[in-house]
C-alpha cells in the first residue's frame, strides 16, 4: 500500500443553512494563500454542499506532512476569516454560518469524491472543476448536475486535464510561507497561528 500521498486535500464543509457564497469565500482565501507561495491548486465543487481544493504533489511526502500543511494553511485562512470558519468536527457543536476547514481527510484510506463524481443527492449534483475567477461568481451547489455537466465540459473543457503534470514540492512553498509570515510586515494575526515550518516540507 502506498504511503506517499499524491496530493494535499482541503475539504470545506458548511454547516446546514450556510450560504454557498461563504464556502466560496473561504475557498478563495485558501486559493489566494496557495498562490502567494506559488503552489498550483485545482478547484472543484463537491457535488453536494461543500468544496474541494487539491494540490498535486511530487512523491516522497508522508500523510502526516500533508495533513500538517493543510492544517497550517487552514489556520491562516481562519485568521483572515474568523467569522466564517471553524475546526469543530462535531456537526451539532459547530456555530451556525461557519465552514469547517477539514485537514484530517489527508490520511490513508479516506473516501473522497473524485472530480466529476455524481453524488447521491436529490439534485444529482456532479463534482465540477472551477476556474479561480468563478470563485467570485454566483455559483450554487446545484449549478451542475448529471443533466448539464456535458454542456459545461463543452463550454470550458476539462479544467483538471493537467492535474498529474502539475506535481509540486512543498519544500520551497513552505520557505516562502515562512518568510511571508515571519517577515517585517506579516498579515495581521497570521504569524501567531503557524508553528516553525523548517521540518514539515522535508521529503523522506
C-alpha positions in Angstrom: 0.0 0.0 0.0 1.3 3.4 -0.9 2.5 5.5 2.0 3.3 8.6 0.0 0.2 10.7 -0.9 -0.3 12.2 -4.4 -1.8 15.5 -3.2 -2.8 17.8 -0.4 -6.6 18.0 0.0 -8.7 20.8 1.5 -12.3 19.8 2.4 -14.6 22.7 3.0 -17.8 21.5 4.8 -20.5 24.1 5.6 -23.0 23.9 8.5 -26.6 23.5 7.3 -28.0 26.8 6.2 -24.6 28.4 5.4 -24.8 30.3 2.1 -22.6 28.9 -0.6 -21.1 32.3 -1.0 -19.4 31.8 2.3 -18.0 28.5 1.2 -16.6 30.2 -1.9 -15.1 33.0 0.1 -13.2 30.5 2.2 -12.1 28.6 -0.9 -11.0 31.9 -2.5 -8.9 32.8 0.6 -7.2 29.3 0.6 -6.6 29.6 -3.1 -5.0 33.0 -2.6 -2.7 31.7 0.1 -1.6 28.9 -2.1 -1.0 31.4 -4.9 1.1 33.5 -2.6 3.5 30.6 -2.0 3.4 29.6 -5.7 1.5 26.4 -5.4 -0.9 25.5 -8.2 -4.2 24.2 -6.9 -7.2 22.6 -8.6 -10.7 23.7 -7.5 -14.0 21.9 -7.7 -17.4 21.8 -6.1 -18.0 18.7 -4.1 -21.3 18.0 -5.9 -23.1 18.3 -2.6 -22.9 21.3 -0.3 -19.1 21.6 0.1 -16.0 22.5 -1.8 -12.7 20.8 -2.6 -9.2 22.1 -3.3 -6.4 19.8 -4.4 -2.6 20.4 -4.7 -0.9 17.7 -6.6 2.5 16.6 -5.1 5.8 15.1 -6.1 6.3 11.8 -4.4 8.1 11.4 -1.1 5.9 13.2 1.5 4.0 11.5 4.3 0.3 11.8 5.1 1.3 13.5 8.4 3.2 16.2 6.4 0.3 16.8 4.1 -2.2 16.9 6.9 0.1 19.4 8.9 0.5 21.5 5.8 -3.3 21.6 5.2 -3.9 22.5 8.9 -1.4 25.4 8.7 -2.9 26.9 5.6 -6.4 26.3 7.1 -5.4 28.2 10.2 -4.0 31.1 8.2 -7.3 31.3 6.3 -9.3 31.1 9.5 -7.2 34.0 10.9 -8.3 36.0 7.9 -12.0 34.9 8.2 -12.7 34.1 11.8 -16.4 34.8 11.4 -16.8 32.2 8.7 -14.6 29.3 9.7 -14.5 26.5 12.3 -12.4 23.5 13.1 -15.1 21.8 15.2 -15.7 18.4 13.8 -19.0 17.6 15.7 -21.7 19.0 13.4 -24.1 19.8 16.3 -21.4 21.9 18.0 -20.4 24.0 15.0 -21.5 27.6 15.1 -24.2 28.4 12.5 -23.0 30.0 9.3 -19.5 28.6 9.6 -17.4 26.4 7.2 -15.3 23.5 8.5 -11.8 23.5 7.1 -11.1 19.8 7.3 -7.5 18.8 7.1 -8.0 15.3 8.6 -9.0 13.9 5.2 -5.3 13.9 4.4 -4.9 10.3 5.6 -4.6 6.9 4.0 -7.8 5.2 3.0 -10.1 8.2 3.4 -13.0 8.1 0.9 -13.0 11.2 -1.3 -15.3 12.3 -4.1 -13.2 12.5 -7.2 -13.6 15.0 -9.9 -16.8 14.6 -12.0 -18.3 12.3 -9.3 -22.1 12.1 -9.4 -23.3 12.5 -5.8 -26.2 10.7 -4.1 -28.1 14.0 -3.6 -31.7 14.9 -4.6 -30.4 17.3 -7.3 -27.9 14.7 -8.7 -25.0 17.1 -8.4 -21.7 16.5 -10.0 -18.3 17.4 -8.5 -17.3 20.1 -11.1 -14.0 21.8 -11.7 -13.9 25.6 -11.4 -11.7 28.3 -12.7 -10.3 30.6 -10.0 -12.3 33.6 -11.4 -15.5 31.7 -10.8 -15.0 31.8 -7.1 -16.3 35.4 -7.3 -19.4 34.4 -9.3 -22.9 33.4 -8.2 -22.4 29.6 -8.1 -24.6 27.3 -6.1 -24.3 23.6 -5.1 -26.9 22.8 -7.7 -25.2 24.6 -10.6 -24.0 21.5 -12.2 -25.8 18.2 -12.3 -25.9 15.0 -14.3 -28.2 16.7 -16.8 -25.9 19.7 -17.6 -22.3 18.6 -16.9 -21.7 17.7 -20.6 -22.7 21.2 -21.6 -20.3 22.6 -19.0 -17.5 20.5 -20.4 -18.3 21.6 -24.0 -18.0 25.3 -22.8 -14.9 25.2 -20.7 -13.2 21.9 -21.4 -11.6 19.7 -18.8 -10.1 22.1 -16.3 -8.3 19.3 -14.5 -6.7 17.8 -17.6 -3.2 18.9 -16.4 -3.5 17.7 -12.8 -0.9 14.9 -12.9 1.5 17.1 -14.9 1.4 19.7 -12.1 3.1 17.7 -9.3 4.9 20.1 -6.9 7.2 20.2 -4.0 6.2 21.6 -0.6 9.8 22.5 0.4 10.2 25.8 -1.4 6.5 26.7 -0.8 7.0 26.3 2.9 10.1 28.5 2.7 8.0 31.2 1.0 5.3 30.8 3.6 7.7 31.1 6.5 9.3 34.2 5.0 5.9 35.8 4.3 4.6 35.1 7.8 7.7 36.0 9.7 8.8 38.9 7.6 8.8 42.6 8.6 5.1 43.0 7.9 3.1 39.8 8.2 -0.6 39.8 7.7 -2.3 40.7 10.9 -2.9 37.6 13.1 -1.3 35.1 10.7 2.1 34.7 12.2 0.6 33.7 15.6 -1.2 30.6 14.2 1.7 29.0 12.4 4.4 26.8 14.0 8.0 26.6 12.8 7.9 25.2 9.2 11.5 24.0 8.8 10.9 20.3 9.1 7.4 20.0 7.6 8.4 20.0 3.9 11.3 17.6 4.0 10.7 14.5 2.0 11.6 11.0 3.1 
